[in-house]
Amino acid sequence: MNLQAMLLKRVEAGKPVRVGLIGAGKFGSMFLAQVPSIAGIDVAVIADLDPERAKAACRNVGWDEAGMARTRFTERGRDAINDERVEVVIEATGNPIAGIAHAIEAIEAKKHIVMVNVEADALAGAWLAQKARAAGVIYSMAYGDQPALIAEMVDWARSSGFAVAAAGKGTKYLPAYHTVTPDGVWQHYGLTAEEARRAGMNSQMFNSFLDGTKSAIEMAAVANACALDVPHDGLIFPPCGADELAHVLRPKTLGGVLAGDGMVEVVSSLKRNGEPVARDLRWGVYVVFKAETDYAAACFKQYGLPTDATGRYAAMYKPFHLIGLELSISVLNVALRGEPTGSCRGWRGDAVTVAKRNLKAGEMLDGEGGYCVYAKLIPAARSLKLGALPIGLAHHVKLVRNVAAGAFVTAADVALDESAQPIRIRREMERQARQTTPVMAAE
């Protein structure tokens, strides 16, 4: 609660926190919109594949020409990383392959890195975080994005002495969404294809939110950052509003939907018949926690906290998240406190590839949110035993075997370049996991 006081000292010393941003898309643009209002944060470099687009983004969010003149625009991420002024690197490309490469380069350059790129974190976060720790730099989740907000709530619950029963977010979900393709995505958002085109909205990206892929990726990141368990065969997306969290997200033995305490899960804003859930949490995050003593449970009642029927389970939630508008919280925590706003602590969950339809050998997979596959969250131990293909490696790879609709796509089903950097890192992470008893015990 003293970030502003700490930042003021940097301002008074003439040492602003200088940032290098890689990727000026929606998330990056939202961060850039807030920068002029935060004395003490300077964006020294913005890297984007299209520097003119990045400049247009700055103008669009309200930067003046003087602010533009103080910032270097480039098409290469390494320019943002290696600029001697930069203290904190923000990786916001959304591309897991690029994200891993940028994270490695930043760590080796002794720069702190804020990973907006949750796709890269889900694919290789355990390896990257370990490398950062060894190098003495911070590897952090991005505050404002749901995983970091969930990690904060989990940390609050545990630091207050509560056991965490469940943690996660809300979304709009129906089982049929798993097979939706970019051609059919806009009807579910209440838009026409033309309206989406005029707004510059990417159908494949938005489809990844709808078909369950983004939820699998984000909950993998949460499980790995918070030492929480994941469902054996994917998120179940129970319909659940804010008032029902403590009743629904508790163990099955008590009438809930979970296999046990300490799980990640995503709740749906729609009932299975398509009707809306009352007081839905579509844009929010939550933690369900448990009183460890009768005294604490009595305090829940005395102070008006809604609980389940046992009086032991209760919930806290945040109904909204502001993604890039809140990203400065990560930048300041990393630079001023030397702390991440959530960071991978191990490998417990994996977002793996599942066929949307019958796939034939010779087809080229198109990755997250595409026409061919979606992601399912399963335990890392199960992923290892299956040899499952992580969704982060399912883009532009050719199938060498047929895969039936609804089946897992394995690494053996596709032609992978084992010499490529992300695949080498992933293989090393898998090798380390096989030697780690707690990870294998998650099965």
matplotlib code that plots the C-alpha trace (Angstrom):
import matplotlib.pyplot as plt

x = [0.0, 3.0, 3.8, 3.1, 5.4, 8.1, 7.6, 7.7, 11.2, 12.3, 10.8, 12.5, 15.8, 15.3, 15.3, 12.0, 11.1, 11.9, 10.1, 10.6, 7.3, 7.2, 3.8, 1.5, -1.8, -4.8, -3.1, -0.1, -2.3, -4.3, -1.0, 0.2, -3.1, -2.2, 1.4, 1.0, -1.0, 1.7, 4.6, 7.7, 7.0, 8.7, 8.3, 11.8, 11.2, 8.2, 8.9, 6.2, 6.4, 4.8, 6.3, 3.9, 1.0, 2.6, 2.9, -0.7, -1.7, 0.1, -1.7, -5.0, -4.7, -3.9, -0.1, 1.1, 4.0, 6.4, 5.7, 6.2, 9.5, 10.9, 10.2, 12.1, 10.0, 11.5, 10.3, 12.7, 12.1, 15.7, 16.1, 13.7, 15.5, 19.0, 18.4, 20.5, 17.8, 15.3, 14.8, 11.6, 10.6, 6.9, 6.3, 2.8, 3.0, 0.7, 2.9, 4.3, 7.3, 8.3, 7.5, 9.9, 12.6, 12.1, 11.9, 15.2, 16.9, 15.6, 16.7, 20.2, 20.4, 19.6, 16.3, 13.1, 10.3, 6.5, 4.9, 1.6, 2.2, 0.4, 0.6, 4.3, 4.0, 1.6, 4.0, 7.3, 6.8, 8.4, 11.6, 11.6, 10.9, 13.7, 16.1, 15.1, 15.6, 19.1, 19.9, 18.7, 15.9, 12.1, 9.8, 6.2, 2.7, 0.9, -1.4, -4.8, -4.9, -7.0, -4.2, -2.3, -5.4, -6.3, -2.8, -3.2, -6.5, -5.0, -2.1, -4.5, -6.5, -3.4, -1.7, -4.9, -4.7, -7.5, -7.3, -8.0, -10.8, -10.9, -9.7, -10.4, -12.4, -15.7, -16.4, -19.2, -19.3, -21.5, -20.2, -20.9, -18.3, -15.4, -16.0, -16.7, -14.4, -13.5, -16.2, -18.9, -17.5, -19.2, -22.8, -21.8, -20.5, -23.7, -21.8, -21.8, -18.6, -18.6, -19.0, -16.1, -14.0, -14.7, -13.7, -10.4, -11.3, -9.4, -11.8, -9.2, -8.1, -11.7, -12.5, -9.8, -11.8, -15.0, -13.8, -12.2, -8.6, -7.8, -9.4, -7.2, -4.1, -4.9, -5.8, -2.7, -0.8, -2.7, -2.2, 1.5, 1.8, -0.3, 0.4, -3.2, -4.5, -6.3, -9.2, -8.2, -10.0, -10.4, -12.2, -15.9, -17.2, -20.1, -22.8, -22.3, -23.0, -21.2, -23.7, -23.2, -19.5, -19.1, -21.8, -20.7, -16.9, -16.4, -15.7, -18.3, -18.4, -20.0, -22.4, -20.1, -18.5, -14.8, -12.7, -11.3, -10.0, -7.3, -8.4, -8.6, -11.9, -13.7, -17.4, -19.8, -22.2, -24.6, -26.7, -26.5, -29.8, -28.3, -30.1, -28.0, -26.8, -27.9, -25.1, -22.6, -18.9, -18.1, -15.5, -14.3, -12.1, -12.7, -11.3, -13.2, -11.6, -12.3, -12.3, -9.8, -11.5, -15.0, -14.0, -13.1, -16.4, -18.3, -16.6, -17.8, -21.4, -20.9, -19.5, -22.1, -20.0, -22.2, -21.1, -22.1, -24.4, -21.6, -20.6, -17.0, -16.7, -16.9, -15.8, -14.3, -14.5, -13.6, -16.3, -14.1, -10.6, -9.1, -6.2, -3.6, -5.1, -3.7, -0.4, 1.6, 1.0, 3.3, 5.9, 6.1, 6.1, 8.9, 11.0, 10.4, 9.7, 11.6, 8.5, 6.4, 2.6, 2.4, 5.1, 5.3, 6.4, 6.2, 4.5, 1.2, -1.2, -0.8, -3.0, -3.0, -4.3, -7.7, -9.1, -12.2, -13.1, -11.7, -8.2, -6.3, -2.6, -1.1, -3.3, -1.6, -2.8, -3.6, -3.3, -5.2, -8.7, -8.4, -10.4, -8.6, -8.1, -8.8, -7.0, -8.0, -6.4, -5.1, -2.5, 1.1, 1.6, -1.2, 0.2, 3.6, 2.1, 0.0, 2.8, 0.3, 1.0, 0.8, -1.4, 1.5, 3.2, 0.1, 0.4, 1.6, 2.6, 1.7, -0.1, 1.6, -1.3, -5.1, -6.7, -10.3, -12.6, -12.4, -9.1, -5.9, -3.3, 0.1, 3.5, 3.9, 1.0, 2.8, 6.1, 8.0, 11.4, 13.2, 16.0, 13.8, 14.3, 10.8, 10.7, 14.2, 13.1, 9.8, 11.7, 14.1, 11.1, 9.5, 12.8, 13.0, 9.4, 9.9, 12.6, 10.4, 8.2, 5.5, 4.7, 4.3, 2.2, -0.4, -1.8]
y = [0.0, 2.3, 2.1, 5.8, 6.8, 4.6, 5.9, 9.5, 8.9, 7.8, 10.9, 13.1, 11.4, 11.9, 8.1, 7.1, 3.5, 3.0, 0.3, -1.5, -2.7, -5.5, -5.7, -2.7, -4.6, -4.2, -5.0, -2.9, 0.0, -0.1, 0.2, 3.0, 4.9, 5.1, 6.0, 9.8, 9.8, 8.1, 10.3, 8.2, 5.6, 6.2, 4.0, 4.2, 1.7, 0.2, -2.8, -4.0, -5.8, -2.7, 0.4, 2.7, 0.7, 1.2, 4.9, 5.0, 3.2, 5.8, 8.6, 6.7, 6.4, 10.1, 10.5, 13.9, 14.5, 15.3, 11.9, 10.2, 12.0, 10.6, 7.0, 4.9, 2.8, -0.4, -3.6, -5.8, -7.0, -7.2, -3.5, -3.0, -5.6, -4.4, -0.6, 0.4, 2.7, -0.1, -1.6, -3.6, -5.5, -6.1, -9.0, -8.5, -10.2, -13.1, -15.4, -18.2, -18.8, -15.1, -14.8, -17.5, -16.0, -12.5, -13.8, -15.7, -12.7, -10.3, -12.7, -13.0, -9.2, -9.0, -7.3, -7.9, -9.2, -8.9, -11.7, -10.5, -13.5, -16.1, -18.4, -18.6, -19.0, -21.9, -23.6, -23.1, -20.9, -23.3, -23.3, -19.6, -18.7, -21.0, -19.3, -15.9, -16.8, -18.2, -14.9, -12.8, -11.1, -11.0, -13.0, -11.8, -12.3, -9.2, -7.5, -6.6, -9.9, -12.5, -14.9, -12.3, -11.1, -14.6, -15.2, -12.1, -13.3, -16.8, -15.1, -13.0, -16.0, -18.1, -15.2, -14.7, -18.3, -19.7, -22.9, -22.3, -24.5, -23.1, -20.2, -19.0, -16.7, -16.4, -16.7, -17.3, -21.0, -23.8, -27.2, -26.6, -23.8, -26.2, -26.9, -23.3, -22.0, -18.4, -18.5, -18.9, -16.9, -13.5, -14.6, -15.6, -12.1, -10.5, -9.1, -9.5, -10.3, -6.9, -5.1, -7.1, -6.3, -2.6, -2.7, -4.5, -7.5, -10.8, -13.7, -16.4, -14.5, -14.0, -17.6, -18.7, -17.0, -18.8, -22.3, -22.8, -22.5, -19.2, -20.5, -23.6, -21.6, -19.1, -21.7, -23.6, -20.4, -20.0, -23.6, -23.4, -20.0, -20.9, -24.6, -25.6, -28.8, -29.0, -31.3, -34.7, -34.3, -30.6, -27.6, -28.3, -24.7, -25.0, -22.4, -20.2, -16.7, -14.7, -15.7, -19.4, -19.6, -21.1, -23.7, -24.8, -24.7, -27.1, -30.9, -33.3, -35.0, -31.8, -31.3, -29.2, -30.0, -30.3, -33.4, -31.9, -28.7, -26.6, -26.6, -24.2, -23.9, -21.5, -20.7, -20.0, -17.0, -19.3, -22.2, -25.2, -24.3, -21.0, -18.9, -16.3, -17.0, -14.5, -12.1, -13.8, -13.4, -13.3, -10.5, -11.3, -13.5, -15.3, -17.3, -19.8, -20.3, -22.4, -21.6, -23.9, -23.5, -23.3, -19.8, -18.5, -20.0, -18.2, -15.0, -15.5, -15.5, -12.6, -10.3, -11.1, -13.2, -15.5, -19.1, -22.6, -24.7, -25.9, -22.3, -23.2, -22.2, -18.6, -16.6, -13.3, -12.0, -9.1, -8.6, -6.9, -6.8, -4.0, -5.8, -3.3, -0.4, -2.0, -3.3, -0.5, -2.4, -5.2, -2.7, -0.9, -4.0, -5.5, -2.3, -0.8, -3.9, -6.5, -8.7, -10.3, -10.0, -13.8, -16.1, -19.7, -21.9, -25.3, -27.4, -28.7, -28.1, -28.2, -26.7, -29.5, -29.9, -31.6, -32.1, -30.1, -32.5, -35.5, -34.5, -36.2, -36.8, -34.0, -31.3, -28.2, -27.3, -23.6, -23.4, -21.4, -20.3, -21.8, -24.3, -27.6, -27.7, -26.3, -26.6, -28.7, -28.2, -31.5, -32.3, -32.1, -35.7, -36.9, -34.7, -36.4, -39.9, -39.1, -37.4, -34.6, -31.7, -28.4, -25.9, -23.5, -25.8, -26.5, -23.6, -24.3, -27.9, -30.8, -33.9, -37.2, -39.3, -39.1, -37.9, -38.4, -35.6, -35.1, -37.0, -35.6, -34.6, -36.0, -34.8, -38.0, -37.1, -34.0, -33.2, -31.1, -29.6, -30.9, -28.4, -25.3, -23.3, -23.6, -27.4, -27.8, -25.9, -27.8, -31.1, -30.0, -28.9, -32.3, -34.1, -32.1, -32.9, -36.6, -36.4, -34.5, -36.8, -34.2, -33.4, -37.0, -37.6, -35.2, -38.0]
z = [0.0, -0.4, -4.1, -4.6, -1.8, -3.1, -6.6, -5.4, -4.0, -7.5, -9.0, -6.6, -7.3, -11.0, -11.5, -13.1, -13.7, -17.4, -19.3, -22.6, -24.1, -26.6, -28.4, -28.8, -29.2, -27.0, -23.7, -24.5, -25.6, -22.4, -20.4, -22.7, -22.1, -18.3, -18.6, -19.0, -15.7, -13.7, -12.7, -12.4, -15.2, -18.6, -21.6, -23.1, -26.0, -27.8, -30.0, -32.4, -35.7, -37.2, -35.5, -37.3, -35.8, -32.4, -33.0, -34.1, -30.9, -28.8, -30.5, -30.2, -26.4, -26.0, -26.1, -27.3, -29.7, -26.9, -25.3, -28.6, -29.1, -25.8, -26.9, -29.3, -31.7, -33.2, -34.8, -32.8, -29.3, -28.5, -28.9, -26.0, -24.0, -24.6, -24.3, -21.3, -20.0, -19.6, -16.1, -16.7, -19.9, -20.6, -23.0, -24.5, -27.9, -27.1, -29.2, -27.0, -29.2, -29.3, -25.6, -24.6, -26.8, -25.3, -21.8, -22.1, -23.7, -20.9, -18.2, -19.7, -20.0, -16.3, -16.9, -14.9, -17.1, -16.7, -18.8, -20.2, -22.5, -20.4, -23.4, -23.0, -19.2, -19.6, -22.0, -20.2, -17.1, -14.7, -16.7, -17.3, -13.6, -12.5, -14.9, -13.7, -10.1, -10.9, -12.7, -9.8, -11.7, -11.3, -13.6, -13.0, -14.0, -15.4, -12.9, -14.4, -16.2, -14.3, -13.3, -11.4, -9.7, -8.7, -7.4, -5.2, -3.7, -3.0, -1.3, 0.8, 1.9, 2.9, 4.6, 6.6, 7.8, 5.6, 3.5, -0.2, -1.5, -5.0, -7.1, -10.6, -12.8, -14.6, -18.3, -20.8, -21.5, -22.9, -23.9, -27.6, -27.6, -27.7, -31.4, -32.5, -35.2, -36.2, -38.8, -36.2, -33.3, -33.7, -33.2, -29.7, -29.0, -30.5, -33.5, -37.2, -39.0, -40.6, -37.3, -35.9, -39.0, -38.7, -35.0, -35.9, -33.8, -34.6, -34.9, -33.9, -30.8, -29.7, -30.4, -28.0, -25.2, -26.3, -27.0, -23.6, -24.7, -23.0, -19.8, -19.9, -20.4, -17.7, -15.1, -15.9, -15.0, -11.8, -10.7, -11.4, -9.6, -6.6, -6.0, -6.7, -8.3, -11.6, -12.6, -14.0, -17.3, -17.9, -16.4, -15.8, -16.0, -13.5, -13.9, -10.8, -9.7, -7.0, -4.3, -5.0, -5.0, -1.5, -2.2, -5.6, -5.3, -2.5, -2.5, -3.9, -0.5, 0.8, -2.1, -4.3, -7.7, -6.9, -6.5, -3.3, -1.8, -3.4, -7.0, -9.9, -11.7, -14.0, -13.5, -16.3, -16.7, -18.5, -17.3, -19.5, -21.2, -22.2, -19.6, -17.8, -14.3, -11.6, -10.5, -12.8, -12.5, -16.3, -16.0, -12.5, -10.3, -7.0, -4.2, -2.0, 1.4, 4.4, 8.1, 9.9, 13.3, 14.8, 16.1, 12.7, 11.3, 14.0, 13.1, 9.5, 10.7, 13.2, 10.5, 7.9, 5.5, 3.4, 3.7, 2.6, 4.7, 6.9, 7.8, 7.0, 3.3, 2.2, -0.9, -1.9, -5.4, -7.6, -10.3, -12.9, -14.2, -16.2, -17.9, -19.3, -17.3, -14.2, -15.6, -13.9, -10.6, -11.8, -13.2, -9.8, -7.7, -9.7, -9.9, -6.4, -4.2, -6.1, -6.0, -8.7, -8.9, -9.1, -10.5, -11.6, -8.7, -10.3, -13.0, -11.8, -14.8, -18.5, -21.3, -23.9, -27.4, -28.2, -31.7, -32.6, -35.4, -37.1, -38.2, -41.0, -41.4, -43.6, -42.1, -40.6, -37.1, -36.6, -32.9, -30.2, -31.2, -34.7, -36.8, -35.7, -32.0, -28.5, -25.2, -22.2, -18.7, -17.2, -14.5, -15.7, -14.6, -16.9, -19.7, -19.3, -19.4, -22.4, -24.3, -24.9, -27.2, -25.4, -27.1, -27.3, -29.8, -31.9, -34.3, -37.9, -37.3, -39.6, -38.4, -39.2, -38.0, -37.9, -34.7, -33.9, -32.8, -29.0, -28.7, -27.3, -29.9, -28.8, -29.6, -31.6, -33.8, -35.3, -36.9, -34.4, -35.0, -31.9, -32.4, -32.1, -28.9, -27.4, -27.9, -26.4, -23.4, -23.1, -23.3, -20.5, -18.4, -18.9, -18.1, -14.8, -14.0, -14.4, -11.8, -9.3, -7.2, -6.2, -9.8, -10.8, -7.7, -9.0, -11.2]

ax = plt.figure().add_subplot(projection="3d")
ax.plot(x, y, z, "-o")
ax.set_aspect("equal")
plt.show()
